[in-house]
Amino acid sequence: MYHICEHPLISELLIQMRDRNTPNNIFRNNLEEITSLMGHEIFRHITLKENVIFVPVLRAGLGMLSPMLTLVPSANVGFVALERNHDTLIAAKSYVKIPAVENSFVVILDPMLATGGSLAQTVDEIKAHGYQNIIIVSLLAAPEGLAYLEKTHPDVNIYLAAKDEKLNDVGYIVPGLGDAGDRLYGVAEEN
């Protein structure tokens, strides 16, 4: 099940992020601000009696980590690194490190939910580590990715800033933000 965190400032910040001419530093700042606004909304509905583990999906998910740690400074942090194959649209796992903390609530951070494959793999990894209380926080999602996650992991709630129209023929969200990792850090992937 997905929930859209509606806030007028989120909408304005997304407009700037969608502009290809927005500089990396503004893109980064907007991602952090949106994540913070979403975090306030999400944690308003969640009791923090359990331990929290934030798991950013590398690389773009790192841009969401700092504002979440500001909200829950006692949280632990894990990491999942996946590299998307642009031909098959299937991600290859290159690194997984999830802390072992009993009774934890896991929050996956990834700004884009496109096909859903990478996030489904991330949820699989987290469940393999014994965690069942999991949510996903993303800025944007395509309907195809939401449908895939709802089919593969119906027990995971998804929080979004916006639901976009569709995926294009190469598996990117339309209208989307472009490659969030590249836009955050200004370094294009080598192909």
PyRosetta script that sets phi, psi and omega in degrees:
from pyrosetta import init, pose_from_sequence

init()
pose = pose_from_sequence("MYHICEHPLISELLIQMRDRNTPNNIFRNNLEEITSLMGHEIFRHITLKENVIFVPVLRAGLGMLSPMLTLVPSANVGFVALERNHDTLIAAKSYVKIPAVENSFVVILDPMLATGGSLAQTVDEIKAHGYQNIIIVSLLAAPEGLAYLEKTHPDVNIYLAAKDEKLNDVGYIVPGLGDAGDRLYGVAEEN")
pose.set_psi(1, 138.2)
pose.set_omega(1, 179.4)
pose.set_phi(2, -116.2)
pose.set_psi(2, 153.8)
pose.set_omega(2, -179.7)
pose.set_phi(3, -131.4)
pose.set_psi(3, 136.7)
pose.set_omega(3, 176.4)
pose.set_phi(4, -101.7)
pose.set_psi(4, 124.4)
pose.set_omega(4, 177.8)
pose.set_phi(5, -83.5)
pose.set_psi(5, 102.2)
pose.set_omega(5, -176.0)
pose.set_phi(6, -91.4)
pose.set_psi(6, 129.2)
pose.set_omega(6, 178.8)
pose.set_phi(7, -159.5)
pose.set_psi(7, 133.2)
pose.set_omega(7, -177.6)
pose.set_phi(8, -60.3)
pose.set_psi(8, -32.3)
pose.set_omega(8, 179.3)
pose.set_phi(9, -69.5)
pose.set_psi(9, -35.9)
pose.set_omega(9, 177.0)
pose.set_phi(10, -59.5)
pose.set_psi(10, -45.0)
pose.set_omega(10, 179.8)
pose.set_phi(11, -59.6)
pose.set_psi(11, -44.5)
pose.set_omega(11, 179.9)
pose.set_phi(12, -64.7)
pose.set_psi(12, -42.6)
pose.set_omega(12, -179.8)
pose.set_phi(13, -66.0)
pose.set_psi(13, -36.7)
pose.set_omega(13, 177.4)
pose.set_phi(14, -64.9)
pose.set_psi(14, -37.6)
pose.set_omega(14, 177.9)
pose.set_phi(15, -57.9)
pose.set_psi(15, -45.2)
pose.set_omega(15, 178.6)
pose.set_phi(16, -64.6)
pose.set_psi(16, -40.9)
pose.set_omega(16, -178.3)
pose.set_phi(17, -67.0)
pose.set_psi(17, -30.9)
pose.set_omega(17, 179.8)
pose.set_phi(18, -72.2)
pose.set_psi(18, -21.2)
pose.set_omega(18, -179.4)
pose.set_phi(19, -73.2)
pose.set_psi(19, 120.9)
pose.set_omega(19, -179.0)
pose.set_phi(20, -61.3)
pose.set_psi(20, -21.9)
pose.set_omega(20, -177.8)
pose.set_phi(21, -88.5)
pose.set_psi(21, -1.5)
pose.set_omega(21, 178.6)
pose.set_phi(22, -68.4)
pose.set_psi(22, 126.4)
pose.set_omega(22, -179.6)
pose.set_phi(23, -65.0)
pose.set_psi(23, 156.6)
pose.set_omega(23, -178.0)
pose.set_phi(24, -54.8)
pose.set_psi(24, -42.5)
pose.set_omega(24, -176.7)
pose.set_phi(25, -64.7)
pose.set_psi(25, -36.9)
pose.set_omega(25, 178.2)
pose.set_phi(26, -72.3)
pose.set_psi(26, -39.5)
pose.set_omega(26, 176.5)
pose.set_phi(27, -57.6)
pose.set_psi(27, -47.5)
pose.set_omega(27, 178.8)
pose.set_phi(28, -60.4)
pose.set_psi(28, -49.0)
pose.set_omega(28, -179.4)
pose.set_phi(29, -60.6)
pose.set_psi(29, -41.4)
pose.set_omega(29, -179.8)
pose.set_phi(30, -66.2)
pose.set_psi(30, -40.1)
pose.set_omega(30, 177.8)
pose.set_phi(31, -60.7)
pose.set_psi(31, -44.1)
pose.set_omega(31, 179.7)
pose.set_phi(32, -64.7)
pose.set_psi(32, -42.3)
pose.set_omega(32, -179.5)
pose.set_phi(33, -65.3)
pose.set_psi(33, -44.2)
pose.set_omega(33, 178.4)
pose.set_phi(34, -63.1)
pose.set_psi(34, -43.6)
pose.set_omega(34, 179.1)
pose.set_phi(35, -59.6)
pose.set_psi(35, -42.5)
pose.set_omega(35, 178.7)
pose.set_phi(36, -62.7)
pose.set_psi(36, -46.1)
pose.set_omega(36, 178.8)
pose.set_phi(37, -61.3)
pose.set_psi(37, -43.5)
pose.set_omega(37, 178.4)
pose.set_phi(38, -65.1)
pose.set_psi(38, -41.5)
pose.set_omega(38, -179.4)
pose.set_phi(39, -60.0)
pose.set_psi(39, -42.3)
pose.set_omega(39, 177.7)
pose.set_phi(40, -59.5)
pose.set_psi(40, -42.5)
pose.set_omega(40, 179.7)
pose.set_phi(41, -67.2)
pose.set_psi(41, -45.6)
pose.set_omega(41, -177.5)
pose.set_phi(42, -64.2)
pose.set_psi(42, -49.1)
pose.set_omega(42, -175.4)
pose.set_phi(43, -75.6)
pose.set_psi(43, -10.5)
pose.set_omega(43, 173.0)
pose.set_phi(44, -67.5)
pose.set_psi(44, -28.3)
pose.set_omega(44, -176.7)
pose.set_phi(45, -101.7)
pose.set_psi(45, -0.9)
pose.set_omega(45, -175.8)
pose.set_phi(46, -118.7)
pose.set_psi(46, 128.6)
pose.set_omega(46, 175.3)
pose.set_phi(47, -80.5)
pose.set_psi(47, 133.2)
pose.set_omega(47, -176.6)
pose.set_phi(48, -96.1)
pose.set_psi(48, 39.4)
pose.set_omega(48, 175.8)
pose.set_phi(49, -71.6)
pose.set_psi(49, -27.0)
pose.set_omega(49, 179.5)
pose.set_phi(50, -88.7)
pose.set_psi(50, 162.7)
pose.set_omega(50, 173.0)
pose.set_phi(51, -71.3)
pose.set_psi(51, 147.5)
pose.set_omega(51, 179.2)
pose.set_phi(52, -110.6)
pose.set_psi(52, 136.7)
pose.set_omega(52, 172.5)
pose.set_phi(53, -123.7)
pose.set_psi(53, 121.4)
pose.set_omega(53, 173.3)
pose.set_phi(54, -91.9)
pose.set_psi(54, 134.8)
pose.set_omega(54, 178.8)
pose.set_phi(55, -127.9)
pose.set_psi(55, 94.0)
pose.set_omega(55, 174.0)
pose.set_phi(56, -73.9)
pose.set_psi(56, 140.4)
pose.set_omega(56, 173.7)
pose.set_phi(57, -88.9)
pose.set_psi(57, 118.0)
pose.set_omega(57, -175.3)
pose.set_phi(58, -72.9)
pose.set_psi(58, 137.7)
pose.set_omega(58, 14.6)
pose.set_phi(59, -104.7)
pose.set_psi(59, -35.0)
pose.set_omega(59, -172.0)
pose.set_phi(60, -63.5)
pose.set_psi(60, -30.3)
pose.set_omega(60, -179.9)
pose.set_phi(61, -63.8)
pose.set_psi(61, -21.7)
pose.set_omega(61, 177.8)
pose.set_phi(62, -60.8)
pose.set_psi(62, -30.6)
pose.set_omega(62, 179.3)
pose.set_phi(63, -66.3)
pose.set_psi(63, -13.8)
pose.set_omega(63, -179.3)
pose.set_phi(64, -101.2)
pose.set_psi(64, -9.4)
pose.set_omega(64, -172.7)
pose.set_phi(65, -70.4)
pose.set_psi(65, -49.1)
pose.set_omega(65, -175.0)
pose.set_phi(66, -57.6)
pose.set_psi(66, -47.9)
pose.set_omega(66, 179.5)
pose.set_phi(67, -64.5)
pose.set_psi(67, -31.4)
pose.set_omega(67, 177.4)
pose.set_phi(68, -70.6)
pose.set_psi(68, -39.0)
pose.set_omega(68, 177.6)
pose.set_phi(69, -67.3)
pose.set_psi(69, -28.4)
pose.set_omega(69, 174.9)
pose.set_phi(70, -65.0)
pose.set_psi(70, -37.4)
pose.set_omega(70, 179.6)
pose.set_phi(71, -75.0)
pose.set_psi(71, -37.1)
pose.set_omega(71, -178.1)
pose.set_phi(72, -131.3)
pose.set_psi(72, 76.7)
pose.set_omega(72, -175.0)
pose.set_phi(73, -63.3)
pose.set_psi(73, -20.7)
pose.set_omega(73, -179.3)
pose.set_phi(74, -84.2)
pose.set_psi(74, -0.9)
pose.set_omega(74, -176.5)
pose.set_phi(75, -66.5)
pose.set_psi(75, 151.8)
pose.set_omega(75, 170.1)
pose.set_phi(76, -91.2)
pose.set_psi(76, 164.8)
pose.set_omega(76, -178.4)
pose.set_phi(77, -132.4)
pose.set_psi(77, 132.6)
pose.set_omega(77, 171.5)
pose.set_phi(78, -117.7)
pose.set_psi(78, 172.9)
pose.set_omega(78, -179.0)
pose.set_phi(79, -140.9)
pose.set_psi(79, 142.8)
pose.set_omega(79, 171.3)
pose.set_phi(80, -131.4)
pose.set_psi(80, 125.5)
pose.set_omega(80, 177.4)
pose.set_phi(81, -112.7)
pose.set_psi(81, 124.1)
pose.set_omega(81, 178.1)
pose.set_phi(82, -129.5)
pose.set_psi(82, 141.1)
pose.set_omega(82, 177.3)
pose.set_phi(83, -117.9)
pose.set_psi(83, 121.9)
pose.set_omega(83, -176.8)
pose.set_phi(84, -75.5)
pose.set_psi(84, 131.7)
pose.set_omega(84, 171.5)
pose.set_phi(85, -87.1)
pose.set_psi(85, 116.8)
pose.set_omega(85, -173.8)
pose.set_phi(86, -71.0)
pose.set_psi(86, -15.9)
pose.set_omega(86, 177.3)
pose.set_phi(87, -86.4)
pose.set_psi(87, -46.2)
pose.set_omega(87, -176.7)
pose.set_phi(88, -93.2)
pose.set_psi(88, -16.8)
pose.set_omega(88, -174.5)
pose.set_phi(89, 64.5)
pose.set_psi(89, 17.4)
pose.set_omega(89, 177.3)
pose.set_phi(90, -104.4)
pose.set_psi(90, 133.4)
pose.set_omega(90, -177.7)
pose.set_phi(91, -90.3)
pose.set_psi(91, 141.1)
pose.set_omega(91, 175.4)
pose.set_phi(92, -100.6)
pose.set_psi(92, 133.5)
pose.set_omega(92, 179.7)
pose.set_phi(93, -78.3)
pose.set_psi(93, 131.5)
pose.set_omega(93, 176.7)
pose.set_phi(94, -119.8)
pose.set_psi(94, -17.9)
pose.set_omega(94, -178.8)
pose.set_phi(95, -161.1)
pose.set_psi(95, 134.7)
pose.set_omega(95, 174.4)
pose.set_phi(96, -140.2)
pose.set_psi(96, 126.0)
pose.set_omega(96, 175.6)
pose.set_phi(97, -142.4)
pose.set_psi(97, 106.0)
pose.set_omega(97, -178.7)
pose.set_phi(98, -118.4)
pose.set_psi(98, 123.7)
pose.set_omega(98, 179.6)
pose.set_phi(99, -64.6)
pose.set_psi(99, 149.0)
pose.set_omega(99, 176.8)
pose.set_phi(100, -95.8)
pose.set_psi(100, 98.7)
pose.set_omega(100, -179.5)
pose.set_phi(101, -133.5)
pose.set_psi(101, 115.4)
pose.set_omega(101, -176.4)
pose.set_phi(102, -62.4)
pose.set_psi(102, 151.3)
pose.set_omega(102, 176.8)
pose.set_phi(103, 54.7)
pose.set_psi(103, 41.3)
pose.set_omega(103, -177.8)
pose.set_phi(104, -95.5)
pose.set_psi(104, 150.8)
pose.set_omega(104, 174.9)
pose.set_phi(105, -104.7)
pose.set_psi(105, 121.1)
pose.set_omega(105, -173.7)
pose.set_phi(106, -104.2)
pose.set_psi(106, 129.9)
pose.set_omega(106, 179.7)
pose.set_phi(107, -116.9)
pose.set_psi(107, 110.9)
pose.set_omega(107, 178.6)
pose.set_phi(108, -85.8)
pose.set_psi(108, 132.9)
pose.set_omega(108, -178.6)
pose.set_phi(109, -115.8)
pose.set_psi(109, 119.0)
pose.set_omega(109, 176.1)
pose.set_phi(110, -156.9)
pose.set_psi(110, 119.8)
pose.set_omega(110, -173.5)
pose.set_phi(111, -64.1)
pose.set_psi(111, -23.7)
pose.set_omega(111, -174.5)
pose.set_phi(112, -125.7)
pose.set_psi(112, 129.3)
pose.set_omega(112, 174.2)
pose.set_phi(113, -116.0)
pose.set_psi(113, 93.7)
pose.set_omega(113, -175.1)
pose.set_phi(114, -92.7)
pose.set_psi(114, -89.7)
pose.set_omega(114, -179.4)
pose.set_phi(115, -77.9)
pose.set_psi(115, -24.0)
pose.set_omega(115, -177.2)
pose.set_phi(116, 92.8)
pose.set_psi(116, -10.9)
pose.set_omega(116, -176.7)
pose.set_phi(117, -62.1)
pose.set_psi(117, -47.8)
pose.set_omega(117, -178.5)
pose.set_phi(118, -64.7)
pose.set_psi(118, -42.7)
pose.set_omega(118, -179.3)
pose.set_phi(119, -70.5)
pose.set_psi(119, -34.2)
pose.set_omega(119, 175.4)
pose.set_phi(120, -63.9)
pose.set_psi(120, -41.5)
pose.set_omega(120, 176.7)
pose.set_phi(121, -62.0)
pose.set_psi(121, -40.7)
pose.set_omega(121, 179.3)
pose.set_phi(122, -63.4)
pose.set_psi(122, -44.6)
pose.set_omega(122, 177.7)
pose.set_phi(123, -61.9)
pose.set_psi(123, -41.9)
pose.set_omega(123, 177.2)
pose.set_phi(124, -56.0)
pose.set_psi(124, -45.9)
pose.set_omega(124, -179.9)
pose.set_phi(125, -61.9)
pose.set_psi(125, -43.9)
pose.set_omega(125, -178.0)
pose.set_phi(126, -67.2)
pose.set_psi(126, -41.2)
pose.set_omega(126, 177.5)
pose.set_phi(127, -65.7)
pose.set_psi(127, -34.8)
pose.set_omega(127, 177.6)
pose.set_phi(128, -64.1)
pose.set_psi(128, -23.4)
pose.set_omega(128, 176.0)
pose.set_phi(129, -87.0)
pose.set_psi(129, 5.1)
pose.set_omega(129, 173.8)
pose.set_phi(130, 95.6)
pose.set_psi(130, 5.0)
pose.set_omega(130, -178.7)
pose.set_phi(131, -93.4)
pose.set_psi(131, 139.4)
pose.set_omega(131, 179.0)
pose.set_phi(132, -121.7)
pose.set_psi(132, -22.0)
pose.set_omega(132, -177.9)
pose.set_phi(133, -91.9)
pose.set_psi(133, 94.4)
pose.set_omega(133, -169.2)
pose.set_phi(134, -132.2)
pose.set_psi(134, 138.6)
pose.set_omega(134, 168.2)
pose.set_phi(135, -130.0)
pose.set_psi(135, 161.0)
pose.set_omega(135, 176.7)
pose.set_phi(136, -118.5)
pose.set_psi(136, 136.1)
pose.set_omega(136, 174.7)
pose.set_phi(137, -119.0)
pose.set_psi(137, 119.4)
pose.set_omega(137, 179.0)
pose.set_phi(138, -135.7)
pose.set_psi(138, 151.1)
pose.set_omega(138, 174.0)
pose.set_phi(139, -73.7)
pose.set_psi(139, -53.9)
pose.set_omega(139, -174.8)
pose.set_phi(140, -124.1)
pose.set_psi(140, 151.0)
pose.set_omega(140, 174.6)
pose.set_phi(141, -142.4)
pose.set_psi(141, 148.2)
pose.set_omega(141, 171.7)
pose.set_phi(142, -95.5)
pose.set_psi(142, 149.4)
pose.set_omega(142, 179.2)
pose.set_phi(143, -56.3)
pose.set_psi(143, -36.2)
pose.set_omega(143, -179.3)
pose.set_phi(144, -62.9)
pose.set_psi(144, -42.4)
pose.set_omega(144, 179.1)
pose.set_phi(145, -68.3)
pose.set_psi(145, -40.1)
pose.set_omega(145, 176.9)
pose.set_phi(146, -61.7)
pose.set_psi(146, -44.5)
pose.set_omega(146, -179.8)
pose.set_phi(147, -62.2)
pose.set_psi(147, -40.9)
pose.set_omega(147, -179.8)
pose.set_phi(148, -64.3)
pose.set_psi(148, -45.0)
pose.set_omega(148, 179.7)
pose.set_phi(149, -68.0)
pose.set_psi(149, -37.8)
pose.set_omega(149, 178.3)
pose.set_phi(150, -65.3)
pose.set_psi(150, -29.5)
pose.set_omega(150, 177.4)
pose.set_phi(151, -77.9)
pose.set_psi(151, -44.7)
pose.set_omega(151, -174.9)
pose.set_phi(152, -82.9)
pose.set_psi(152, -31.0)
pose.set_omega(152, -177.7)
pose.set_phi(153, -140.3)
pose.set_psi(153, 69.0)
pose.set_omega(153, -176.9)
pose.set_phi(154, -65.0)
pose.set_psi(154, -14.8)
pose.set_omega(154, -179.0)
pose.set_phi(155, -85.6)
pose.set_psi(155, -3.9)
pose.set_omega(155, -177.0)
pose.set_phi(156, -101.0)
pose.set_psi(156, 123.6)
pose.set_omega(156, 176.0)
pose.set_phi(157, -83.4)
pose.set_psi(157, 144.3)
pose.set_omega(157, -177.6)
pose.set_phi(158, -121.3)
pose.set_psi(158, 129.2)
pose.set_omega(158, 177.8)
pose.set_phi(159, -111.9)
pose.set_psi(159, 130.7)
pose.set_omega(159, -174.6)
pose.set_phi(160, -127.6)
pose.set_psi(160, 156.5)
pose.set_omega(160, 167.4)
pose.set_phi(161, -87.0)
pose.set_psi(161, -33.3)
pose.set_omega(161, 179.6)
pose.set_phi(162, -161.3)
pose.set_psi(162, 151.4)
pose.set_omega(162, 173.0)
pose.set_phi(163, -106.0)
pose.set_psi(163, 122.5)
pose.set_omega(163, -178.7)
pose.set_phi(164, -90.7)
pose.set_psi(164, 179.4)
pose.set_omega(164, -169.0)
pose.set_phi(165, -71.1)
pose.set_psi(165, -48.8)
pose.set_omega(165, -172.0)
pose.set_phi(166, -172.7)
pose.set_psi(166, 179.8)
pose.set_omega(166, 169.1)
pose.set_phi(167, -98.7)
pose.set_psi(167, 147.3)
pose.set_omega(167, 173.7)
pose.set_phi(168, -85.5)
pose.set_psi(168, -174.4)
pose.set_omega(168, -174.9)
pose.set_phi(169, -70.5)
pose.set_psi(169, -10.1)
pose.set_omega(169, 175.6)
pose.set_phi(170, -112.0)
pose.set_psi(170, 18.0)
pose.set_omega(170, 172.3)
pose.set_phi(171, 79.9)
pose.set_psi(171, 20.5)
pose.set_omega(171, 176.2)
pose.set_phi(172, -102.1)
pose.set_psi(172, 148.6)
pose.set_omega(172, -178.5)
pose.set_phi(173, -70.5)
pose.set_psi(173, 137.2)
pose.set_omega(173, 177.2)
pose.set_phi(174, -117.8)
pose.set_psi(174, 125.6)
pose.set_omega(174, 3.7)
pose.set_phi(175, -75.7)
pose.set_psi(175, -28.1)
pose.set_omega(175, 172.7)
pose.set_phi(176, 68.5)
pose.set_psi(176, -164.3)
pose.set_omega(176, -179.0)
pose.set_phi(177, -128.0)
pose.set_psi(177, -1.0)
pose.set_omega(177, -168.4)
pose.set_phi(178, 86.0)
pose.set_psi(178, -162.5)
pose.set_omega(178, 178.0)
pose.set_phi(179, -80.4)
pose.set_psi(179, 106.8)
pose.set_omega(179, -174.1)
pose.set_phi(180, -60.6)
pose.set_psi(180, -38.6)
pose.set_omega(180, 178.9)
pose.set_phi(181, -63.1)
pose.set_psi(181, -45.7)
pose.set_omega(181, 178.1)
pose.set_phi(182, -62.2)
pose.set_psi(182, -42.1)
pose.set_omega(182, -177.3)
pose.set_phi(183, -71.1)
pose.set_psi(183, -29.7)
pose.set_omega(183, 177.8)
pose.set_phi(184, -70.6)
pose.set_psi(184, -43.5)
pose.set_omega(184, -168.4)
pose.set_phi(185, -112.4)
pose.set_psi(185, -8.7)
pose.set_omega(185, 175.9)
pose.set_phi(186, 72.2)
pose.set_psi(186, 19.0)
pose.set_omega(186, -179.7)
pose.set_phi(187, -124.3)
pose.set_psi(187, 117.6)
pose.set_omega(187, 178.9)
pose.set_phi(188, -78.9)
pose.set_psi(188, 147.2)
pose.set_omega(188, 176.1)
pose.set_phi(189, -67.6)
pose.set_psi(189, 145.2)
pose.set_omega(189, 173.7)
pose.set_phi(190, -85.1)
pose.set_psi(190, 132.3)
pose.set_omega(190, 179.5)
pose.set_phi(191, -105.3)
pose.dump_pdb("model.pdb")
